[in-house]
Every structure is written in structure tokens, then in C-alpha cells.
């Protein structure tokens, strides 16, 4: 849906019996195409945060669900191969599509390094981390780029005409802030960026270490792999971690989507 106002969003949430105090009922699969233009006119800070989190949370969980399905397929195929079962033609095609998406070439069946690289990249991100970065980068959904380009994470593009030119872009630069068809596209692109770009190898190393030690993935921990996300480096990392703690975003880590 494309809400005309924050009030329309609030009514949608109420109709679905969806609020921060009853998330144990499950999160409805709501896709909001574009954020309403009047989020900055919500007087109460806590209400603005509530609307923002409730709007994004379903899409974050749905994006993670897609990633988890990809990971489950990879693990199933690798396990089957180790037990002597070759993938079908359809399964091999699915795996090739995933490898292309995550920019990994090579044979994960015969090459342990490729297998390890694949499992490092194809993995979910803690909702707490995603929500904190979205809030930080978009000014709680009120930034110019959130409003006109559906860009919640400040992602750039170097293809002229595919984004929005920043007002303070230095002379001679060609980068633009990328435009997305929907908010959901922005969420999925951001996740793919963290899962593939070489700048975020530290985040992926922290995540795989947690997996190996059978520890839950925590946004506060993975935030320390984001030094390269901002020119502010460690200061930015601490700001994201503080947002996670202050807004108690870890409570969103173990939620389930409602069935249709």
C-alpha cells in the first residue's frame, strides 16, 4: 500500500491488531510502498518511532525470510552432496542464481573455500541492526532521500540518472543517492550490500563466528563490523549500537511473521 499520511498507517496497524505491545501474536506481512510525507509532523517522538518501526519491521522480517530460504537450500544441497546425492538440474539452476546474486563464482561442492564464502554471505541480518541503521540514515523516514527516492540507507549509485543528486555533491563527482521503486527494494538492496561488499567483511566474520559458536546474532555485536559504512567510523558504530540499546531493538530479534 501507499499511505497518504501517518494516520492512515496507524489505522492500518490497528485494523491488523498490530502494535509494539502484542508482537507475540506475530507480525503481519505488510508492504508499504512509500513512506508518508508527513512523518516529520508527528509531534510525539515516541509515536514517530512507533510508526517507523511498525512500518519497516514486516519488510525486514520478509527480507530475512527470503535470505533464510536461500541459505536453507544451500545447506540442503551441500549436505545432500556430502551424502552422495547430486543436485537436480533445477536445484543446480537455483544455486547458480544465488551465487550470481551474491557475486560468488566457483563450485561449492568441490571447493571448500567457495563453500565457506557462500555460507558467510548468504545469511540473515538482525532486525535490530537493520532498524537502527534505517532510522539513523533516513532521519526516522523524514530525509529527502527517504521521501523522494525510497532510500532508507543512503546507498549510492554511480550510474548517472538512476538516483537523486545530493545538494552538496562536490564538483566533478558523479555519484547519486540511489532511487528505489519501493521501500522493500531499499531494504533488500541494503541487506545484499552488507552481505556482499568487501567493506563489510568484518561484519560477516563476526556473524560466522557467532554461528560457529552457536550464539544468537546480535545487532550490537555486528554493528562493530560497520566502520566502513560512514566516514565517522567508530563514532558511527557506537551511535548505531546506542540506538539499538536505547530503543530496545533486540526485542525484535525473535519474532515471527503471521501466516496468510
Short mmCIF file of the C-alpha atoms (twelve columns), coordinates in Angstrom:
data_MODEL
# 
_entry.id   MODEL 
# 
loop_
_atom_site.group_PDB 
_atom_site.id 
_atom_site.type_symbol 
_atom_site.label_atom_id 
_atom_site.label_alt_id 
_atom_site.label_comp_id 
_atom_site.label_asym_id 
_atom_site.label_seq_id 
_atom_site.Cartn_x 
_atom_site.Cartn_y 
_atom_site.Cartn_z 
_atom_site.pdbx_PDB_model_num 
ATOM 1   C CA . UNK A 1   0.000  0.000   0.000   1 
ATOM 2   C CA . UNK A 2   0.973  3.637   -0.394  1 
ATOM 3   C CA . UNK A 3   -0.354 5.545   2.649   1 
ATOM 4   C CA . UNK A 4   -1.245 9.205   2.255   1 
ATOM 5   C CA . UNK A 5   -0.492 10.005  5.892   1 
ATOM 6   C CA . UNK A 6   0.868  8.599   9.139   1 
ATOM 7   C CA . UNK A 7   -2.726 8.493   10.386  1 
ATOM 8   C CA . UNK A 8   -3.620 6.100   7.571   1 
ATOM 9   C CA . UNK A 9   -0.687 3.891   8.581   1 
ATOM 10  C CA . UNK A 10  -1.821 3.943   12.203  1 
ATOM 11  C CA . UNK A 11  -5.326 2.849   11.124  1 
ATOM 12  C CA . UNK A 12  -3.864 0.011   9.068   1 
ATOM 13  C CA . UNK A 13  -1.907 -1.246  12.064  1 
ATOM 14  C CA . UNK A 14  -4.962 -1.034  14.304  1 
ATOM 15  C CA . UNK A 15  -7.099 -2.957  11.797  1 
ATOM 16  C CA . UNK A 16  -4.477 -5.719  11.828  1 
ATOM 17  C CA . UNK A 17  -4.220 -5.730  15.636  1 
ATOM 18  C CA . UNK A 18  -0.538 -4.942  15.209  1 
ATOM 19  C CA . UNK A 19  1.359  -2.921  17.791  1 
ATOM 20  C CA . UNK A 20  4.588  -2.946  19.757  1 
ATOM 21  C CA . UNK A 21  2.925  -4.442  22.819  1 
ATOM 22  C CA . UNK A 22  1.436  -7.502  21.079  1 
ATOM 23  C CA . UNK A 23  4.202  -8.638  18.757  1 
ATOM 24  C CA . UNK A 24  3.963  -12.125 20.245  1 
ATOM 25  C CA . UNK A 25  0.853  -12.518 18.041  1 
ATOM 26  C CA . UNK A 26  3.144  -12.347 15.022  1 
ATOM 27  C CA . UNK A 27  3.976  -9.631  12.528  1 
ATOM 28  C CA . UNK A 28  1.595  -9.194  9.576   1 
ATOM 29  C CA . UNK A 29  3.074  -9.301  6.086   1 
ATOM 30  C CA . UNK A 30  2.524  -5.646  5.240   1 
ATOM 31  C CA . UNK A 31  4.457  -4.000  2.423   1 
ATOM 32  C CA . UNK A 32  4.384  -0.212  2.424   1 
ATOM 33  C CA . UNK A 33  5.450  1.041   -0.989  1 
ATOM 34  C CA . UNK A 34  6.393  4.561   0.081   1 
ATOM 35  C CA . UNK A 35  6.550  6.249   3.468   1 
ATOM 36  C CA . UNK A 36  4.000  9.024   4.053   1 
ATOM 37  C CA . UNK A 37  5.338  12.531  3.588   1 
ATOM 38  C CA . UNK A 38  4.124  13.777  6.971   1 
ATOM 39  C CA . UNK A 39  6.187  11.668  9.380   1 
ATOM 40  C CA . UNK A 40  8.017  14.818  10.442  1 
ATOM 41  C CA . UNK A 41  4.712  16.283  11.608  1 
ATOM 42  C CA . UNK A 42  4.183  13.651  14.295  1 
ATOM 43  C CA . UNK A 43  4.630  15.732  17.438  1 
ATOM 44  C CA . UNK A 44  5.365  12.896  19.839  1 
ATOM 45  C CA . UNK A 45  8.829  11.402  19.310  1 
ATOM 46  C CA . UNK A 46  7.768  8.007   20.671  1 
ATOM 47  C CA . UNK A 47  4.802  7.900   18.292  1 
ATOM 48  C CA . UNK A 48  7.047  8.711   15.320  1 
ATOM 49  C CA . UNK A 49  9.355  5.886   16.348  1 
ATOM 50  C CA . UNK A 50  6.403  3.506   16.805  1 
ATOM 51  C CA . UNK A 51  5.059  4.209   13.326  1 
ATOM 52  C CA . UNK A 52  8.538  3.905   11.804  1 
ATOM 53  C CA . UNK A 53  9.371  0.590   13.464  1 
ATOM 54  C CA . UNK A 54  5.955  -0.953  12.800  1 
ATOM 55  C CA . UNK A 55  6.167  0.090   9.149   1 
ATOM 56  C CA . UNK A 56  9.611  -1.382  8.487   1 
ATOM 57  C CA . UNK A 57  9.550  -4.462  10.713  1 
ATOM 58  C CA . UNK A 58  7.396  -6.665  8.420   1 
ATOM 59  C CA . UNK A 59  9.615  -5.923  5.418   1 
ATOM 60  C CA . UNK A 60  12.795 -6.607  7.396   1 
ATOM 61  C CA . UNK A 61  11.431 -9.971  8.517   1 
ATOM 62  C CA . UNK A 62  10.237 -10.797 5.000   1 
ATOM 63  C CA . UNK A 63  13.644 -9.945  3.525   1 
ATOM 64  C CA . UNK A 64  15.301 -12.154 6.137   1 
ATOM 65  C CA . UNK A 65  12.822 -14.917 5.317   1 
ATOM 66  C CA . UNK A 66  13.929 -14.781 1.670   1 
ATOM 67  C CA . UNK A 67  17.591 -14.941 2.676   1 
ATOM 68  C CA . UNK A 68  16.950 -17.815 5.092   1 
ATOM 69  C CA . UNK A 69  15.219 -19.770 2.318   1 
ATOM 70  C CA . UNK A 70  18.298 -19.294 0.125   1 
ATOM 71  C CA . UNK A 71  20.568 -20.411 2.949   1 
ATOM 72  C CA . UNK A 72  18.396 -23.442 3.711   1 
ATOM 73  C CA . UNK A 73  18.588 -24.500 0.062   1 
ATOM 74  C CA . UNK A 74  22.371 -24.147 0.010   1 
ATOM 75  C CA . UNK A 75  22.812 -26.151 3.208   1 
ATOM 76  C CA . UNK A 76  20.434 -28.848 1.972   1 
ATOM 77  C CA . UNK A 77  22.255 -29.198 -1.345  1 
ATOM 78  C CA . UNK A 78  25.695 -29.272 0.262   1 
ATOM 79  C CA . UNK A 79  24.586 -31.797 2.874   1 
ATOM 80  C CA . UNK A 80  22.995 -33.961 0.202   1 
ATOM 81  C CA . UNK A 81  26.133 -33.830 -1.930  1 
ATOM 82  C CA . UNK A 82  28.284 -34.860 1.038   1 
ATOM 83  C CA . UNK A 83  25.992 -37.872 1.434   1 
ATOM 84  C CA . UNK A 84  26.285 -38.794 -2.233  1 
ATOM 85  C CA . UNK A 85  23.234 -37.039 -3.728  1 
ATOM 86  C CA . UNK A 86  23.774 -34.871 -6.775  1 
ATOM 87  C CA . UNK A 87  21.570 -31.781 -7.237  1 
ATOM 88  C CA . UNK A 88  18.852 -31.897 -9.867  1 
ATOM 89  C CA . UNK A 89  19.042 -29.616 -12.897 1 
ATOM 90  C CA . UNK A 90  16.501 -27.284 -11.274 1 
ATOM 91  C CA . UNK A 91  18.415 -27.222 -7.983  1 
ATOM 92  C CA . UNK A 92  21.673 -26.519 -9.806  1 
ATOM 93  C CA . UNK A 93  19.980 -23.619 -11.596 1 
ATOM 94  C CA . UNK A 94  18.665 -22.246 -8.304  1 
ATOM 95  C CA . UNK A 95  22.128 -22.465 -6.761  1 
ATOM 96  C CA . UNK A 96  23.683 -20.718 -9.769  1 
ATOM 97  C CA . UNK A 97  21.183 -17.872 -9.422  1 
ATOM 98  C CA . UNK A 98  22.039 -17.466 -5.728  1 
ATOM 99  C CA . UNK A 99  25.765 -17.488 -6.455  1 
ATOM 100 C CA . UNK A 100 25.301 -14.860 -9.145  1 
ATOM 101 C CA . UNK A 101 23.229 -12.701 -6.790  1 
ATOM 102 C CA . UNK A 102 25.867 -12.898 -4.056  1 
ATOM 103 C CA . UNK A 103 28.755 -12.497 -6.539  1 
ATOM 104 C CA . UNK A 104 30.411 -15.837 -5.910  1 
ATOM 105 C CA . UNK A 105 31.872 -17.924 -8.718  1 
ATOM 106 C CA . UNK A 106 33.228 -21.429 -8.391  1 
ATOM 107 C CA . UNK A 107 31.998 -24.844 -7.305  1 
ATOM 108 C CA . UNK A 108 30.912 -25.035 -3.643  1 
ATOM 109 C CA . UNK A 109 30.590 -28.811 -3.909  1 
ATOM 110 C CA . UNK A 110 34.255 -29.435 -4.678  1 
ATOM 111 C CA . UNK A 111 35.871 -26.247 -3.317  1 
ATOM 112 C CA . UNK A 112 35.728 -25.769 0.460   1 
ATOM 113 C CA . UNK A 113 36.774 -22.123 0.174   1 
ATOM 114 C CA . UNK A 114 33.848 -21.346 -2.146  1 
ATOM 115 C CA . UNK A 115 31.507 -23.231 0.171   1 
ATOM 116 C CA . UNK A 116 32.712 -21.206 3.160   1 
ATOM 117 C CA . UNK A 117 32.444 -17.925 1.274   1 
ATOM 118 C CA . UNK A 118 28.893 -18.747 0.193   1 
ATOM 119 C CA . UNK A 119 27.740 -19.506 3.727   1 
ATOM 120 C CA . UNK A 120 29.392 -16.336 5.017   1 
ATOM 121 C CA . UNK A 121 27.467 -14.193 2.567   1 
ATOM 122 C CA . UNK A 122 24.053 -15.839 2.408   1 
ATOM 123 C CA . UNK A 123 22.802 -15.182 5.917   1 
ATOM 124 C CA . UNK A 124 20.246 -13.027 7.702   1 
ATOM 125 C CA . UNK A 125 20.855 -9.738  9.499   1 
ATOM 126 C CA . UNK A 126 19.496 -8.953  12.973  1 
ATOM 127 C CA . UNK A 127 16.350 -6.788  12.698  1 
ATOM 128 C CA . UNK A 128 17.765 -4.590  15.458  1 
ATOM 129 C CA . UNK A 129 20.702 -3.625  13.249  1 
ATOM 130 C CA . UNK A 130 18.573 -3.017  10.152  1 
ATOM 131 C CA . UNK A 131 16.052 -0.861  12.015  1 
ATOM 132 C CA . UNK A 132 18.737 1.186   13.768  1 
ATOM 133 C CA . UNK A 133 20.573 1.936   10.536  1 
ATOM 134 C CA . UNK A 134 17.350 2.766   8.709   1 
ATOM 135 C CA . UNK A 135 16.362 5.208   11.460  1 
ATOM 136 C CA . UNK A 136 19.818 6.763   11.552  1 
ATOM 137 C CA . UNK A 137 20.347 7.089   7.810   1 
ATOM 138 C CA . UNK A 138 16.826 8.320   6.994   1 
ATOM 139 C CA . UNK A 139 16.116 10.555  9.987   1 
ATOM 140 C CA . UNK A 140 13.280 8.244   11.030  1 
ATOM 141 C CA . UNK A 141 11.941 8.251   7.480   1 
ATOM 142 C CA . UNK A 142 11.888 12.046  7.087   1 
ATOM 143 C CA . UNK A 143 15.007 12.637  4.979   1 
ATOM 144 C CA . UNK A 144 14.766 13.954  1.439   1 
ATOM 145 C CA . UNK A 145 16.111 10.694  0.043   1 
ATOM 146 C CA . UNK A 146 13.641 8.580   2.022   1 
ATOM 147 C CA . UNK A 147 10.766 10.745  0.769   1 
ATOM 148 C CA . UNK A 148 11.665 11.133  -2.906  1 
ATOM 149 C CA . UNK A 149 13.779 8.030   -3.596  1 
ATOM 150 C CA . UNK A 150 12.555 5.374   -1.102  1 
ATOM 151 C CA . UNK A 151 16.189 5.181   0.035   1 
ATOM 152 C CA . UNK A 152 16.428 4.493   3.773   1 
ATOM 153 C CA . UNK A 153 20.098 3.553   3.981   1 
ATOM 154 C CA . UNK A 154 21.950 6.221   2.000   1 
ATOM 155 C CA . UNK A 155 23.036 3.811   -0.737  1 
ATOM 156 C CA . UNK A 156 24.843 5.406   -3.676  1 
ATOM 157 C CA . UNK A 157 24.840 4.691   -7.392  1 
ATOM 158 C CA . UNK A 158 27.484 5.688   -9.925  1 
ATOM 159 C CA . UNK A 159 25.169 5.351   -12.918 1 
ATOM 160 C CA . UNK A 160 24.013 8.875   -13.799 1 
ATOM 161 C CA . UNK A 161 20.246 9.299   -13.868 1 
ATOM 162 C CA . UNK A 162 19.435 6.342   -11.606 1 
ATOM 163 C CA . UNK A 163 19.281 8.320   -8.391  1 
ATOM 164 C CA . UNK A 164 18.949 11.728  -6.777  1 
ATOM 165 C CA . UNK A 165 21.813 14.215  -6.874  1 
ATOM 166 C CA . UNK A 166 22.789 15.350  -3.347  1 
ATOM 167 C CA . UNK A 167 22.572 19.107  -2.866  1 
ATOM 168 C CA . UNK A 168 26.145 19.328  -1.537  1 
ATOM 169 C CA . UNK A 169 27.810 16.964  -4.028  1 
ATOM 170 C CA . UNK A 170 31.351 18.220  -4.806  1 
ATOM 171 C CA . UNK A 171 32.080 19.444  -8.315  1 
ATOM 172 C CA . UNK A 172 33.322 16.676  -10.602 1 
ATOM 173 C CA . UNK A 173 31.675 13.851  -8.661  1 
ATOM 174 C CA . UNK A 174 29.113 11.673  -10.444 1 
ATOM 175 C CA . UNK A 175 27.610 9.671   -7.577  1 
ATOM 176 C CA . UNK A 176 23.908 9.931   -6.823  1 
ATOM 177 C CA . UNK A 177 21.782 8.648   -3.964  1 
ATOM 178 C CA . UNK A 178 20.095 5.610   -5.436  1 
ATOM 179 C CA . UNK A 179 16.353 5.585   -6.146  1 
ATOM 180 C CA . UNK A 180 14.225 2.511   -5.393  1 
ATOM 181 C CA . UNK A 181 10.747 1.562   -6.664  1 
ATOM 182 C CA . UNK A 182 9.645  0.711   -3.111  1 
ATOM 183 C CA . UNK A 183 10.819 0.785   0.489   1 
ATOM 184 C CA . UNK A 184 11.050 -3.007  0.382   1 
ATOM 185 C CA . UNK A 185 13.503 -2.780  -2.512  1 
ATOM 186 C CA . UNK A 186 15.653 -0.448  -0.422  1 
ATOM 187 C CA . UNK A 187 15.658 -2.910  2.496   1 
ATOM 188 C CA . UNK A 188 16.644 -5.854  0.284   1 
ATOM 189 C CA . UNK A 189 19.352 -3.876  -1.510  1 
ATOM 190 C CA . UNK A 190 20.879 -2.756  1.794   1 
ATOM 191 C CA . UNK A 191 20.964 -6.336  3.078   1 
ATOM 192 C CA . UNK A 192 22.597 -7.552  -0.124  1 
ATOM 193 C CA . UNK A 193 25.133 -4.744  0.163   1 
ATOM 194 C CA . UNK A 194 26.148 -5.800  3.678   1 
ATOM 195 C CA . UNK A 195 26.273 -9.415  2.558   1 
ATOM 196 C CA . UNK A 196 28.476 -8.864  -0.497  1 
ATOM 197 C CA . UNK A 197 30.562 -5.676  -0.370  1 
ATOM 198 C CA . UNK A 198 34.193 -6.132  0.629   1 
ATOM 199 C CA . UNK A 199 33.881 -3.205  3.067   1 
ATOM 200 C CA . UNK A 200 31.688 -5.345  5.326   1 
ATOM 201 C CA . UNK A 201 33.881 -8.426  5.570   1 
ATOM 202 C CA . UNK A 202 34.378 -7.636  9.308   1 
ATOM 203 C CA . UNK A 203 30.614 -7.828  9.877   1 
ATOM 204 C CA . UNK A 204 30.372 -11.146 8.064   1 
ATOM 205 C CA . UNK A 205 33.338 -12.529 10.023  1 
ATOM 206 C CA . UNK A 206 31.627 -11.610 13.300  1 
ATOM 207 C CA . UNK A 207 28.428 -13.258 12.092  1 
ATOM 208 C CA . UNK A 208 30.052 -16.521 11.014  1 
ATOM 209 C CA . UNK A 209 31.941 -16.672 14.314  1 
ATOM 210 C CA . UNK A 210 28.652 -16.376 16.182  1 
ATOM 211 C CA . UNK A 211 27.266 -19.180 14.011  1 
ATOM 212 C CA . UNK A 212 30.259 -21.421 14.703  1 
ATOM 213 C CA . UNK A 213 29.895 -20.807 18.442  1 
ATOM 214 C CA . UNK A 214 26.122 -21.349 18.290  1 
ATOM 215 C CA . UNK A 215 25.444 -17.849 19.611  1 
ATOM 216 C CA . UNK A 216 22.449 -15.730 18.587  1 
ATOM 217 C CA . UNK A 217 23.126 -12.964 16.081  1 
ATOM 218 C CA . UNK A 218 23.089 -9.631  17.901  1 
ATOM 219 C CA . UNK A 219 22.834 -6.270  16.195  1 
ATOM 220 C CA . UNK A 220 25.049 -4.596  18.799  1 
ATOM 221 C CA . UNK A 221 27.820 -7.100  18.057  1 
ATOM 222 C CA . UNK A 222 27.554 -6.924  14.269  1 
ATOM 223 C CA . UNK A 223 27.459 -3.121  14.361  1 
ATOM 224 C CA . UNK A 224 31.174 -3.264  15.152  1 
ATOM 225 C CA . UNK A 225 31.737 -4.531  11.618  1 
ATOM 226 C CA . UNK A 226 30.330 -1.324  10.117  1 
ATOM 227 C CA . UNK A 227 33.293 1.026   10.478  1 
ATOM 228 C CA . UNK A 228 33.368 1.493   6.708   1 
ATOM 229 C CA . UNK A 229 29.684 2.421   6.422   1 
ATOM 230 C CA . UNK A 230 30.324 6.030   7.398   1 
ATOM 231 C CA . UNK A 231 33.306 8.385   7.270   1 
ATOM 232 C CA . UNK A 232 32.710 8.775   11.008  1 
ATOM 233 C CA . UNK A 233 33.967 5.231   11.519  1 
ATOM 234 C CA . UNK A 234 33.934 4.100   15.133  1 
ATOM 235 C CA . UNK A 235 31.792 7.061   16.181  1 
ATOM 236 C CA . UNK A 236 29.109 5.880   13.747  1 
ATOM 237 C CA . UNK A 237 29.378 2.316   15.054  1 
ATOM 238 C CA . UNK A 238 28.859 3.469   18.628  1 
ATOM 239 C CA . UNK A 239 25.899 5.600   17.560  1 
ATOM 240 C CA . UNK A 240 24.178 2.605   15.919  1 
ATOM 241 C CA . UNK A 241 24.882 0.407   18.946  1 
ATOM 242 C CA . UNK A 242 23.497 3.115   21.248  1 
ATOM 243 C CA . UNK A 243 20.327 3.369   19.130  1 
ATOM 244 C CA . UNK A 244 19.819 -0.376  19.415  1 
ATOM 245 C CA . UNK A 245 20.186 -0.267  23.189  1 
ATOM 246 C CA . UNK A 246 18.193 2.939   23.782  1 
ATOM 247 C CA . UNK A 247 15.244 1.783   21.664  1 
ATOM 248 C CA . UNK A 248 15.404 -1.804  22.951  1 
ATOM 249 C CA . UNK A 249 15.557 -3.094  19.388  1 
ATOM 250 C CA . UNK A 250 16.810 -6.516  20.420  1 
ATOM 251 C CA . UNK A 251 13.161 -7.307  21.271  1 
ATOM 252 C CA . UNK A 252 12.564 -7.608  17.509  1 
ATOM 253 C CA . UNK A 253 15.141 -10.376 17.066  1 
ATOM 254 C CA . UNK A 254 12.958 -13.412 17.699  1 
ATOM 255 C CA . UNK A 255 9.653  -12.505 16.066  1 
ATOM 256 C CA . UNK A 256 7.674  -14.497 13.535  1 
ATOM 257 C CA . UNK A 257 5.621  -13.424 10.561  1 
ATOM 258 C CA . UNK A 258 1.944  -14.266 10.645  1 
ATOM 259 C CA . UNK A 259 0.664  -16.870 8.268   1 
ATOM 260 C CA . UNK A 260 -1.590 -15.780 5.436   1 
# 
